[in-house]
Amino acid sequence: MTYQGQEDATRDRVRRYLKENYSDPDGARLSAARLTELPTDHSSIVELGIDHLSYAYHVGDKIAEAAGLDWVEDGDGDGSDGSDGSDES
């Protein structure tokens, strides 16, 4: 299960949320350098979120939108969808 970000925003929580839920538009996972750069480049979003006691997911989603990041569907980075291939409903 990926980090849902349902805690008050901090820089570390926002970075964790972005790391586990977003990728660059080319599909590459976000590097450590990129995860440091994003909250710095969008510091006004981070500071506003912290000041207003927003959840980390809200701040992370705002940064991702501003930076043009893509949502990672499986969230665990292994390329699987978590299913075993069966079609049970």
C-alpha positions in Angstrom: 0.0 0.0 0.0 1.3 3.4 -0.9 1.5 6.4 1.5 -1.9 8.1 1.4 -0.7 11.4 2.8 -3.5 11.8 5.3 -1.5 13.6 7.9 -0.6 17.3 8.3 1.8 18.4 5.6 5.5 18.7 6.3 8.2 18.8 3.7 9.2 15.2 4.4 5.6 13.9 4.2 5.0 15.8 0.9 8.3 14.3 -0.5 7.2 10.8 0.6 3.8 11.3 -1.0 5.3 12.5 -4.3 7.8 9.7 -4.3 5.2 6.9 -3.8 2.5 8.3 -6.0 4.0 10.3 -8.9 6.5 10.0 -11.7 8.0 12.3 -14.3 6.0 12.6 -17.5 8.5 10.2 -19.2 7.5 7.5 -16.7 10.8 7.7 -14.7 10.4 7.4 -10.9 11.3 10.7 -9.1 15.0 10.7 -8.1 16.2 11.9 -4.7 17.4 15.1 -6.4 14.0 15.7 -8.0 12.2 15.1 -4.7 14.4 17.8 -3.1 13.9 20.2 -6.0 10.1 20.0 -6.2 9.2 21.3 -2.7 11.9 24.0 -3.1 10.7 25.1 -6.6 7.1 25.2 -5.3 7.9 26.4 -1.8 4.9 28.8 -1.7 2.6 25.8 -2.1 4.3 23.9 0.6 4.4 26.9 3.0 0.7 27.7 2.4 -0.2 24.1 3.0 1.7 23.9 6.2 0.3 27.2 7.4 -3.3 26.1 6.7 -2.7 22.6 8.2 -3.5 20.9 4.9 -2.9 17.2 4.5 0.3 16.1 2.7 -1.7 14.6 -0.2 -3.3 18.0 -0.9 0.0 19.8 -1.0 1.6 17.0 -3.0 -1.2 17.0 -5.6 -0.9 20.8 -6.0 2.9 20.5 -6.6 2.4 17.5 -9.0 -0.1 19.5 -11.0 2.1 22.6 -11.1 5.1 20.5 -12.1 3.3 18.4 -14.7 3.9 15.0 -13.0 2.0 11.8 -13.8 0.1 9.7 -11.3 1.6 6.2 -10.7 -1.2 3.7 -11.1 0.2 0.8 -9.1 2.0 3.0 -6.6 4.5 0.3 -5.4 7.0 0.8 -8.2 7.3 -2.9 -9.2 5.1 -2.5 -12.4 2.4 -4.8 -11.2 -1.2 -4.0 -10.5 -1.3 -6.1 -7.3 -3.5 -8.8 -8.8 -2.7 -12.4 -9.4 -4.2 -12.5 -12.9 -7.5 -14.2 -11.9 -10.8 -12.6 -12.8 -12.7 -13.0 -9.6 -15.4 -10.5 -8.8 
